[in-house]
């Protein structure tokens, strides 16, 4: 039940935070699905529209997520 809930939340990320370019990735019919790194792009694109302190926080967290994904690719 928790996994289903989390999956639904993850599916909402591009709709809520996505901007012009990252939305294209998630809405295209040319790809089977998004990768974990596509979510990094959503966050970094969203950060561009934020004030500097918030932008830096978002980008730092996106970097942490990217590092986690890279270090745990086999598990994911």
PDB file with one MODEL, atoms N, CA, C and O in Angstrom:
MODEL        1
ATOM      1  N   UNK A   1       0.830  -1.190   0.000  1.00  0.00           N
ATOM      2  CA  UNK A   1       0.000   0.000   0.000  1.00  0.00           C
ATOM      3  C   UNK A   1       0.877   1.257   0.000  1.00  0.00           C
ATOM      4  O   UNK A   1       0.573   2.234  -0.684  1.00  0.00           O
ATOM      5  N   UNK A   2       1.954   1.222   0.764  1.00  0.00           N
ATOM      6  CA  UNK A   2       2.868   2.368   0.832  1.00  0.00           C
ATOM      7  C   UNK A   2       3.536   2.600  -0.525  1.00  0.00           C
ATOM      8  O   UNK A   2       3.685   3.743  -0.959  1.00  0.00           O
ATOM      9  N   UNK A   3       3.937   1.519  -1.193  1.00  0.00           N
ATOM     10  CA  UNK A   3       4.594   1.655  -2.500  1.00  0.00           C
ATOM     11  C   UNK A   3       3.643   2.267  -3.528  1.00  0.00           C
ATOM     12  O   UNK A   3       4.051   3.090  -4.347  1.00  0.00           O
ATOM     13  N   UNK A   4       2.388   1.864  -3.480  1.00  0.00           N
ATOM     14  CA  UNK A   4       1.404   2.410  -4.406  1.00  0.00           C
ATOM     15  C   UNK A   4       1.206   3.906  -4.159  1.00  0.00           C
ATOM     16  O   UNK A   4       1.124   4.699  -5.098  1.00  0.00           O
ATOM     17  N   UNK A   5       1.133   4.268  -2.909  1.00  0.00           N
ATOM     18  CA  UNK A   5       0.984   5.673  -2.533  1.00  0.00           C
ATOM     19  C   UNK A   5       2.190   6.481  -3.007  1.00  0.00           C
ATOM     20  O   UNK A   5       2.038   7.544  -3.609  1.00  0.00           O
ATOM     21  N   UNK A   6       3.390   5.968  -2.729  1.00  0.00           N
ATOM     22  CA  UNK A   6       4.617   6.655  -3.135  1.00  0.00           C
ATOM     23  C   UNK A   6       4.696   6.774  -4.655  1.00  0.00           C
ATOM     24  O   UNK A   6       5.108   7.812  -5.172  1.00  0.00           O
ATOM     25  N   UNK A   7       4.308   5.725  -5.372  1.00  0.00           N
ATOM     26  CA  UNK A   7       4.328   5.753  -6.838  1.00  0.00           C
ATOM     27  C   UNK A   7       3.388   6.829  -7.376  1.00  0.00           C
ATOM     28  O   UNK A   7       3.708   7.508  -8.352  1.00  0.00           O
ATOM     29  N   UNK A   8       2.246   6.980  -6.746  1.00  0.00           N
ATOM     30  CA  UNK A   8       1.304   8.017  -7.170  1.00  0.00           C
ATOM     31  C   UNK A   8       1.873   9.409  -6.923  1.00  0.00           C
ATOM     32  O   UNK A   8       1.698  10.311  -7.742  1.00  0.00           O
ATOM     33  N   UNK A   9       2.551   9.580  -5.797  1.00  0.00           N
ATOM     34  CA  UNK A   9       3.179  10.870  -5.512  1.00  0.00           C
ATOM     35  C   UNK A   9       4.282  11.182  -6.515  1.00  0.00           C
ATOM     36  O   UNK A   9       4.396  12.313  -6.987  1.00  0.00           O
ATOM     37  N   UNK A  10       5.085  10.189  -6.835  1.00  0.00           N
ATOM     38  CA  UNK A  10       6.172  10.380  -7.785  1.00  0.00           C
ATOM     39  C   UNK A  10       5.625  10.761  -9.158  1.00  0.00           C
ATOM     40  O   UNK A  10       6.205  11.604  -9.843  1.00  0.00           O
ATOM     41  N   UNK A  11       4.525  10.153  -9.562  1.00  0.00           N
ATOM     42  CA  UNK A  11       3.916  10.482 -10.854  1.00  0.00           C
ATOM     43  C   UNK A  11       3.455  11.933 -10.913  1.00  0.00           C
ATOM     44  O   UNK A  11       3.367  12.509 -11.998  1.00  0.00           O
ATOM     45  N   UNK A  12       3.163  12.528  -9.766  1.00  0.00           N
ATOM     46  CA  UNK A  12       2.689  13.907  -9.716  1.00  0.00           C
ATOM     47  C   UNK A  12       3.821  14.926  -9.807  1.00  0.00           C
ATOM     48  O   UNK A  12       3.566  16.095 -10.096  1.00  0.00           O
ATOM     49  N   UNK A  13       5.052  14.517  -9.569  1.00  0.00           N
ATOM     50  CA  UNK A  13       6.180  15.450  -9.553  1.00  0.00           C
ATOM     51  C   UNK A  13       6.299  16.232 -10.868  1.00  0.00           C
ATOM     52  O   UNK A  13       6.381  17.460 -10.831  1.00  0.00           O
ATOM     53  N   UNK A  14       6.312  15.568 -12.016  1.00  0.00           N
ATOM     54  CA  UNK A  14       6.436  16.342 -13.263  1.00  0.00           C
ATOM     55  C   UNK A  14       5.271  17.301 -13.493  1.00  0.00           C
ATOM     56  O   UNK A  14       5.465  18.400 -14.014  1.00  0.00           O
ATOM     57  N   UNK A  15       4.074  16.895 -13.111  1.00  0.00           N
ATOM     58  CA  UNK A  15       2.909  17.757 -13.302  1.00  0.00           C
ATOM     59  C   UNK A  15       2.969  18.976 -12.393  1.00  0.00           C
ATOM     60  O   UNK A  15       2.553  20.068 -12.782  1.00  0.00           O
ATOM     61  N   UNK A  16       3.483  18.790 -11.193  1.00  0.00           N
ATOM     62  CA  UNK A  16       3.506  19.879 -10.219  1.00  0.00           C
ATOM     63  C   UNK A  16       4.716  20.793 -10.387  1.00  0.00           C
ATOM     64  O   UNK A  16       4.587  22.013 -10.284  1.00  0.00           O
ATOM     65  N   UNK A  17       5.885  20.219 -10.644  1.00  0.00           N
ATOM     66  CA  UNK A  17       7.120  20.991 -10.698  1.00  0.00           C
ATOM     67  C   UNK A  17       7.679  21.161 -12.103  1.00  0.00           C
ATOM     68  O   UNK A  17       8.546  22.006 -12.329  1.00  0.00           O
ATOM     69  N   UNK A  18       7.198  20.378 -13.033  1.00  0.00           N
ATOM     70  CA  UNK A  18       7.750  20.415 -14.384  1.00  0.00           C
ATOM     71  C   UNK A  18       7.519  21.746 -15.077  1.00  0.00           C
ATOM     72  O   UNK A  18       6.502  22.407 -14.866  1.00  0.00           O
ATOM     73  N   UNK A  19       8.463  22.118 -15.891  1.00  0.00           N
ATOM     74  CA  UNK A  19       8.367  23.325 -16.700  1.00  0.00           C
ATOM     75  C   UNK A  19       8.373  22.920 -18.167  1.00  0.00           C
ATOM     76  O   UNK A  19       8.227  21.742 -18.493  1.00  0.00           O
ATOM     77  N   UNK A  20       8.537  23.870 -19.024  1.00  0.00           N
ATOM     78  CA  UNK A  20       8.389  23.636 -20.463  1.00  0.00           C
ATOM     79  C   UNK A  20       9.176  22.432 -20.982  1.00  0.00           C
ATOM     80  O   UNK A  20       8.601  21.558 -21.631  1.00  0.00           O
ATOM     81  N   UNK A  21      10.462  22.374 -20.712  1.00  0.00           N
ATOM     82  CA  UNK A  21      11.293  21.328 -21.309  1.00  0.00           C
ATOM     83  C   UNK A  21      11.126  19.983 -20.613  1.00  0.00           C
ATOM     84  O   UNK A  21      11.039  18.950 -21.279  1.00  0.00           O
ATOM     85  N   UNK A  22      11.082  19.982 -19.307  1.00  0.00           N
ATOM     86  CA  UNK A  22      10.928  18.698 -18.622  1.00  0.00           C
ATOM     87  C   UNK A  22       9.548  18.108 -18.856  1.00  0.00           C
ATOM     88  O   UNK A  22       9.403  16.886 -18.890  1.00  0.00           O
ATOM     89  N   UNK A  23       8.549  18.932 -19.017  1.00  0.00           N
ATOM     90  CA  UNK A  23       7.209  18.420 -19.337  1.00  0.00           C
ATOM     91  C   UNK A  23       7.184  17.707 -20.671  1.00  0.00           C
ATOM     92  O   UNK A  23       6.464  16.722 -20.838  1.00  0.00           O
ATOM     93  N   UNK A  24       7.964  18.193 -21.621  1.00  0.00           N
ATOM     94  CA  UNK A  24       8.031  17.533 -22.930  1.00  0.00           C
ATOM     95  C   UNK A  24       8.520  16.091 -22.796  1.00  0.00           C
ATOM     96  O   UNK A  24       8.028  15.192 -23.477  1.00  0.00           O
ATOM     97  N   UNK A  25       9.485  15.887 -21.917  1.00  0.00           N
ATOM     98  CA  UNK A  25      10.034  14.541 -21.712  1.00  0.00           C
ATOM     99  C   UNK A  25       8.958  13.598 -21.195  1.00  0.00           C
ATOM    100  O   UNK A  25       8.838  12.468 -21.669  1.00  0.00           O
ATOM    101  N   UNK A  26       8.189  14.050 -20.240  1.00  0.00           N
ATOM    102  CA  UNK A  26       7.197  13.186 -19.609  1.00  0.00           C
ATOM    103  C   UNK A  26       5.931  13.012 -20.448  1.00  0.00           C
ATOM    104  O   UNK A  26       5.191  12.048 -20.254  1.00  0.00           O
ATOM    105  N   UNK A  27       5.681  13.918 -21.362  1.00  0.00           N
ATOM    106  CA  UNK A  27       4.457  13.838 -22.162  1.00  0.00           C
ATOM    107  C   UNK A  27       4.665  13.249 -23.549  1.00  0.00           C
ATOM    108  O   UNK A  27       3.694  12.983 -24.258  1.00  0.00           O
ATOM    109  N   UNK A  28       5.908  13.042 -23.945  1.00  0.00           N
ATOM    110  CA  UNK A  28       6.155  12.525 -25.281  1.00  0.00           C
ATOM    111  C   UNK A  28       5.735  11.064 -25.399  1.00  0.00           C
ATOM    112  O   UNK A  28       5.823  10.295 -24.442  1.00  0.00           O
ATOM    113  N   UNK A  29       5.290  10.711 -26.555  1.00  0.00           N
ATOM    114  CA  UNK A  29       4.934   9.321 -26.826  1.00  0.00           C
ATOM    115  C   UNK A  29       6.103   8.580 -27.476  1.00  0.00           C
ATOM    116  O   UNK A  29       5.993   7.396 -27.794  1.00  0.00           O
ATOM    117  N   UNK A  30       7.215   9.277 -27.669  1.00  0.00           N
ATOM    118  CA  UNK A  30       8.380   8.691 -28.315  1.00  0.00           C
ATOM    119  C   UNK A  30       9.235   7.875 -27.358  1.00  0.00           C
ATOM    120  O   UNK A  30      10.139   7.161 -27.793  1.00  0.00           O
ATOM    121  N   UNK A  31       8.967   7.968 -26.079  1.00  0.00           N
ATOM    122  CA  UNK A  31       9.738   7.224 -25.080  1.00  0.00           C
ATOM    123  C   UNK A  31       8.803   6.312 -24.296  1.00  0.00           C
ATOM    124  O   UNK A  31       7.619   6.604 -24.126  1.00  0.00           O
ATOM    125  N   UNK A  32       9.353   5.216 -23.831  1.00  0.00           N
ATOM    126  CA  UNK A  32       8.557   4.274 -23.036  1.00  0.00           C
ATOM    127  C   UNK A  32       8.263   4.816 -21.650  1.00  0.00           C
ATOM    128  O   UNK A  32       7.204   4.537 -21.087  1.00  0.00           O
ATOM    129  N   UNK A  33       9.169   5.571 -21.105  1.00  0.00           N
ATOM    130  CA  UNK A  33       8.972   6.105 -19.774  1.00  0.00           C
ATOM    131  C   UNK A  33      10.149   6.959 -19.362  1.00  0.00           C
ATOM    132  O   UNK A  33      11.175   7.011 -20.041  1.00  0.00           O
ATOM    133  N   UNK A  34       9.982   7.613 -18.259  1.00  0.00           N
ATOM    134  CA  UNK A  34      11.014   8.504 -17.750  1.00  0.00           C
ATOM    135  C   UNK A  34      12.072   7.713 -16.989  1.00  0.00           C
ATOM    136  O   UNK A  34      11.816   6.628 -16.467  1.00  0.00           O
ATOM    137  N   UNK A  35      13.246   8.286 -16.945  1.00  0.00           N
ATOM    138  CA  UNK A  35      14.317   7.704 -16.139  1.00  0.00           C
ATOM    139  C   UNK A  35      14.402   8.474 -14.830  1.00  0.00           C
ATOM    140  O   UNK A  35      13.801   9.537 -14.677  1.00  0.00           O
ATOM    141  N   UNK A  36      15.142   7.931 -13.910  1.00  0.00           N
ATOM    142  CA  UNK A  36      15.336   8.616 -12.636  1.00  0.00           C
ATOM    143  C   UNK A  36      15.997   9.977 -12.855  1.00  0.00           C
ATOM    144  O   UNK A  36      15.698  10.935 -12.141  1.00  0.00           O
ATOM    145  N   UNK A  37      16.887  10.064 -13.831  1.00  0.00           N
ATOM    146  CA  UNK A  37      17.564  11.331 -14.091  1.00  0.00           C
ATOM    147  C   UNK A  37      16.638  12.360 -14.733  1.00  0.00           C
ATOM    148  O   UNK A  37      16.922  13.556 -14.668  1.00  0.00           O
ATOM    149  N   UNK A  38      15.549  11.935 -15.346  1.00  0.00           N
ATOM    150  CA  UNK A  38      14.573  12.891 -15.863  1.00  0.00           C
ATOM    151  C   UNK A  38      13.959  13.688 -14.717  1.00  0.00           C
ATOM    152  O   UNK A  38      13.609  14.856 -14.884  1.00  0.00           O
ATOM    153  N   UNK A  39      13.832  13.057 -13.559  1.00  0.00           N
ATOM    154  CA  UNK A  39      13.306  13.761 -12.402  1.00  0.00           C
ATOM    155  C   UNK A  39      14.285  14.825 -11.910  1.00  0.00           C
ATOM    156  O   UNK A  39      13.866  15.874 -11.422  1.00  0.00           O
ATOM    157  N   UNK A  40      15.571  14.564 -12.034  1.00  0.00           N
ATOM    158  CA  UNK A  40      16.578  15.561 -11.675  1.00  0.00           C
ATOM    159  C   UNK A  40      16.375  16.804 -12.538  1.00  0.00           C
ATOM    160  O   UNK A  40      16.453  17.930 -12.047  1.00  0.00           O
ATOM    161  N   UNK A  41      16.116  16.589 -13.821  1.00  0.00           N
ATOM    162  CA  UNK A  41      15.882  17.718 -14.723  1.00  0.00           C
ATOM    163  C   UNK A  41      14.646  18.514 -14.341  1.00  0.00           C
ATOM    164  O   UNK A  41      14.631  19.736 -14.487  1.00  0.00           O
ATOM    165  N   UNK A  42      13.612  17.846 -13.857  1.00  0.00           N
ATOM    166  CA  UNK A  42      12.414  18.547 -13.405  1.00  0.00           C
ATOM    167  C   UNK A  42      12.779  19.510 -12.279  1.00  0.00           C
ATOM    168  O   UNK A  42      12.386  20.676 -12.290  1.00  0.00           O
ATOM    169  N   UNK A  43      13.530  19.007 -11.315  1.00  0.00           N
ATOM    170  CA  UNK A  43      13.871  19.840 -10.161  1.00  0.00           C
ATOM    171  C   UNK A  43      14.797  20.994 -10.535  1.00  0.00           C
ATOM    172  O   UNK A  43      14.607  22.115 -10.065  1.00  0.00           O
ATOM    173  N   UNK A  44      15.793  20.730 -11.371  1.00  0.00           N
ATOM    174  CA  UNK A  44      16.720  21.806 -11.732  1.00  0.00           C
ATOM    175  C   UNK A  44      16.042  22.843 -12.624  1.00  0.00           C
ATOM    176  O   UNK A  44      16.344  24.033 -12.525  1.00  0.00           O
ATOM    177  N   UNK A  45      15.142  22.411 -13.484  1.00  0.00           N
ATOM    178  CA  UNK A  45      14.403  23.373 -14.295  1.00  0.00           C
ATOM    179  C   UNK A  45      13.475  24.210 -13.421  1.00  0.00           C
ATOM    180  O   UNK A  45      13.343  25.417 -13.628  1.00  0.00           O
ATOM    181  N   UNK A  46      12.838  23.578 -12.456  1.00  0.00           N
ATOM    182  CA  UNK A  46      11.971  24.303 -11.514  1.00  0.00           C
ATOM    183  C   UNK A  46      12.775  25.324 -10.713  1.00  0.00           C
ATOM    184  O   UNK A  46      12.288  26.417 -10.425  1.00  0.00           O
ATOM    185  N   UNK A  47      13.991  24.969 -10.361  1.00  0.00           N
ATOM    186  CA  UNK A  47      14.845  25.843  -9.552  1.00  0.00           C
ATOM    187  C   UNK A  47      15.145  27.159 -10.262  1.00  0.00           C
ATOM    188  O   UNK A  47      15.311  28.189  -9.609  1.00  0.00           O
ATOM    189  N   UNK A  48      15.216  27.137 -11.581  1.00  0.00           N
ATOM    190  CA  UNK A  48      15.548  28.346 -12.334  1.00  0.00           C
ATOM    191  C   UNK A  48      14.578  29.488 -12.070  1.00  0.00           C
ATOM    192  O   UNK A  48      14.959  30.654 -12.170  1.00  0.00           O
ATOM    193  N   UNK A  49      13.344  29.176 -11.740  1.00  0.00           N
ATOM    194  CA  UNK A  49      12.317  30.193 -11.531  1.00  0.00           C
ATOM    195  C   UNK A  49      12.234  30.669 -10.076  1.00  0.00           C
ATOM    196  O   UNK A  49      11.386  31.495  -9.739  1.00  0.00           O
ATOM    197  N   UNK A  50      13.102  30.154  -9.228  1.00  0.00           N
ATOM    198  CA  UNK A  50      13.041  30.474  -7.801  1.00  0.00           C
ATOM    199  C   UNK A  50      14.038  31.572  -7.436  1.00  0.00           C
ATOM    200  O   UNK A  50      14.958  31.878  -8.195  1.00  0.00           O
ATOM    201  N   UNK A  51      13.834  32.156  -6.258  1.00  0.00           N
ATOM    202  CA  UNK A  51      14.798  33.123  -5.736  1.00  0.00           C
ATOM    203  C   UNK A  51      16.100  32.392  -5.431  1.00  0.00           C
ATOM    204  O   UNK A  51      16.107  31.175  -5.247  1.00  0.00           O
ATOM    205  N   UNK A  52      17.183  33.129  -5.380  1.00  0.00           N
ATOM    206  CA  UNK A  52      18.503  32.537  -5.299  1.00  0.00           C
ATOM    207  C   UNK A  52      18.670  31.541  -4.160  1.00  0.00           C
ATOM    208  O   UNK A  52      19.184  30.446  -4.387  1.00  0.00           O
ATOM    209  N   UNK A  53      18.258  31.877  -2.956  1.00  0.00           N
ATOM    210  CA  UNK A  53      18.454  30.946  -1.833  1.00  0.00           C
ATOM    211  C   UNK A  53      17.663  29.664  -2.026  1.00  0.00           C
ATOM    212  O   UNK A  53      18.159  28.576  -1.733  1.00  0.00           O
ATOM    213  N   UNK A  54      16.453  29.783  -2.512  1.00  0.00           N
ATOM    214  CA  UNK A  54      15.616  28.602  -2.769  1.00  0.00           C
ATOM    215  C   UNK A  54      16.182  27.803  -3.944  1.00  0.00           C
ATOM    216  O   UNK A  54      16.198  26.572  -3.921  1.00  0.00           O
ATOM    217  N   UNK A  55      16.646  28.519  -4.966  1.00  0.00           N
ATOM    218  CA  UNK A  55      17.238  27.874  -6.135  1.00  0.00           C
ATOM    219  C   UNK A  55      18.430  27.018  -5.719  1.00  0.00           C
ATOM    220  O   UNK A  55      18.543  25.865  -6.136  1.00  0.00           O
ATOM    221  N   UNK A  56      19.313  27.572  -4.904  1.00  0.00           N
ATOM    222  CA  UNK A  56      20.489  26.832  -4.463  1.00  0.00           C
ATOM    223  C   UNK A  56      20.108  25.604  -3.641  1.00  0.00           C
ATOM    224  O   UNK A  56      20.731  24.550  -3.768  1.00  0.00           O
ATOM    225  N   UNK A  57      19.091  25.741  -2.805  1.00  0.00           N
ATOM    226  CA  UNK A  57      18.624  24.607  -1.992  1.00  0.00           C
ATOM    227  C   UNK A  57      18.081  23.490  -2.882  1.00  0.00           C
ATOM    228  O   UNK A  57      18.401  22.318  -2.683  1.00  0.00           O
ATOM    229  N   UNK A  58      17.267  23.857  -3.854  1.00  0.00           N
ATOM    230  CA  UNK A  58      16.693  22.857  -4.768  1.00  0.00           C
ATOM    231  C   UNK A  58      17.795  22.171  -5.563  1.00  0.00           C
ATOM    232  O   UNK A  58      17.794  20.948  -5.704  1.00  0.00           O
ATOM    233  N   UNK A  59      18.733  22.954  -6.082  1.00  0.00           N
ATOM    234  CA  UNK A  59      19.809  22.373  -6.879  1.00  0.00           C
ATOM    235  C   UNK A  59      20.712  21.481  -6.040  1.00  0.00           C
ATOM    236  O   UNK A  59      21.194  20.457  -6.523  1.00  0.00           O
ATOM    237  N   UNK A  60      20.944  21.860  -4.794  1.00  0.00           N
ATOM    238  CA  UNK A  60      21.756  21.016  -3.906  1.00  0.00           C
ATOM    239  C   UNK A  60      21.050  19.682  -3.647  1.00  0.00           C
ATOM    240  O   UNK A  60      21.679  18.625  -3.683  1.00  0.00           O
ATOM    241  N   UNK A  61      19.766  19.737  -3.393  1.00  0.00           N
ATOM    242  CA  UNK A  61      19.008  18.509  -3.156  1.00  0.00           C
ATOM    243  C   UNK A  61      18.932  17.645  -4.412  1.00  0.00           C
ATOM    244  O   UNK A  61      18.987  16.417  -4.334  1.00  0.00           O
ATOM    245  N   UNK A  62      18.805  18.292  -5.571  1.00  0.00           N
ATOM    246  CA  UNK A  62      18.804  17.544  -6.827  1.00  0.00           C
ATOM    247  C   UNK A  62      20.152  16.856  -7.037  1.00  0.00           C
ATOM    248  O   UNK A  62      20.211  15.735  -7.540  1.00  0.00           O
ATOM    249  N   UNK A  63      21.222  17.527  -6.652  1.00  0.00           N
ATOM    250  CA  UNK A  63      22.549  16.922  -6.741  1.00  0.00           C
ATOM    251  C   UNK A  63      22.689  15.733  -5.816  1.00  0.00           C
ATOM    252  O   UNK A  63      23.287  14.720  -6.180  1.00  0.00           O
ATOM    253  N   UNK A  64      22.138  15.854  -4.615  1.00  0.00           N
ATOM    254  CA  UNK A  64      22.148  14.742  -3.661  1.00  0.00           C
ATOM    255  C   UNK A  64      21.366  13.562  -4.222  1.00  0.00           C
ATOM    256  O   UNK A  64      21.796  12.414  -4.106  1.00  0.00           O
ATOM    257  N   UNK A  65      20.226  13.843  -4.825  1.00  0.00           N
ATOM    258  CA  UNK A  65      19.415  12.787  -5.435  1.00  0.00           C
ATOM    259  C   UNK A  65      20.166  12.131  -6.594  1.00  0.00           C
ATOM    260  O   UNK A  65      20.151  10.907  -6.726  1.00  0.00           O
ATOM    261  N   UNK A  66      20.820  12.933  -7.430  1.00  0.00           N
ATOM    262  CA  UNK A  66      21.584  12.389  -8.554  1.00  0.00           C
ATOM    263  C   UNK A  66      22.707  11.481  -8.060  1.00  0.00           C
ATOM    264  O   UNK A  66      22.951  10.418  -8.631  1.00  0.00           O
ATOM    265  N   UNK A  67      23.377  11.898  -7.012  1.00  0.00           N
ATOM    266  CA  UNK A  67      24.451  11.081  -6.438  1.00  0.00           C
ATOM    267  C   UNK A  67      23.895   9.771  -5.893  1.00  0.00           C
ATOM    268  O   UNK A  67      24.489   8.709  -6.079  1.00  0.00           O
ATOM    269  N   UNK A  68      22.749   9.855  -5.220  1.00  0.00           N
ATOM    270  CA  UNK A  68      22.110   8.645  -4.689  1.00  0.00           C
ATOM    271  C   UNK A  68      21.750   7.682  -5.822  1.00  0.00           C
ATOM    272  O   UNK A  68      21.997   6.479  -5.728  1.00  0.00           O
ATOM    273  N   UNK A  69      21.168   8.218  -6.883  1.00  0.00           N
ATOM    274  CA  UNK A  69      20.775   7.394  -8.023  1.00  0.00           C
ATOM    275  C   UNK A  69      21.996   6.725  -8.637  1.00  0.00           C
ATOM    276  O   UNK A  69      21.976   5.529  -8.927  1.00  0.00           O
ATOM    277  N   UNK A  70      23.049   7.492  -8.833  1.00  0.00           N
ATOM    278  CA  UNK A  70      24.267   6.948  -9.431  1.00  0.00           C
ATOM    279  C   UNK A  70      24.890   5.870  -8.557  1.00  0.00           C
ATOM    280  O   UNK A  70      25.387   4.869  -9.074  1.00  0.00           O
ATOM    281  N   UNK A  71      24.871   6.055  -7.258  1.00  0.00           N
ATOM    282  CA  UNK A  71      25.479   5.097  -6.337  1.00  0.00           C
ATOM    283  C   UNK A  71      24.611   3.860  -6.082  1.00  0.00           C
ATOM    284  O   UNK A  71      25.104   2.842  -5.597  1.00  0.00           O
ATOM    285  N   UNK A  72      23.339   3.952  -6.404  1.00  0.00           N
ATOM    286  CA  UNK A  72      22.412   2.858  -6.107  1.00  0.00           C
ATOM    287  C   UNK A  72      21.686   2.360  -7.359  1.00  0.00           C
ATOM    288  O   UNK A  72      20.587   1.813  -7.269  1.00  0.00           O
ATOM    289  N   UNK A  73      22.294   2.547  -8.502  1.00  0.00           N
ATOM    290  CA  UNK A  73      21.636   2.200  -9.768  1.00  0.00           C
ATOM    291  C   UNK A  73      21.215   0.746  -9.829  1.00  0.00           C
ATOM    292  O   UNK A  73      20.155   0.430 -10.370  1.00  0.00           O
ATOM    293  N   UNK A  74      22.031  -0.145  -9.279  1.00  0.00           N
ATOM    294  CA  UNK A  74      21.696  -1.568  -9.325  1.00  0.00           C
ATOM    295  C   UNK A  74      20.471  -1.875  -8.470  1.00  0.00           C
ATOM    296  O   UNK A  74      19.673  -2.740  -8.829  1.00  0.00           O
ATOM    297  N   UNK A  75      20.312  -1.188  -7.354  1.00  0.00           N
ATOM    298  CA  UNK A  75      19.161  -1.408  -6.482  1.00  0.00           C
ATOM    299  C   UNK A  75      17.879  -0.861  -7.102  1.00  0.00           C
ATOM    300  O   UNK A  75      16.807  -1.450  -6.963  1.00  0.00           O
ATOM    301  N   UNK A  76      18.008   0.286  -7.796  1.00  0.00           N
ATOM    302  CA  UNK A  76      16.840   0.925  -8.364  1.00  0.00           C
ATOM    303  C   UNK A  76      16.404   0.192  -9.606  1.00  0.00           C
ATOM    304  O   UNK A  76      15.424   0.581 -10.241  1.00  0.00           O
TER     305      UNK A  76
ENDMDL
END
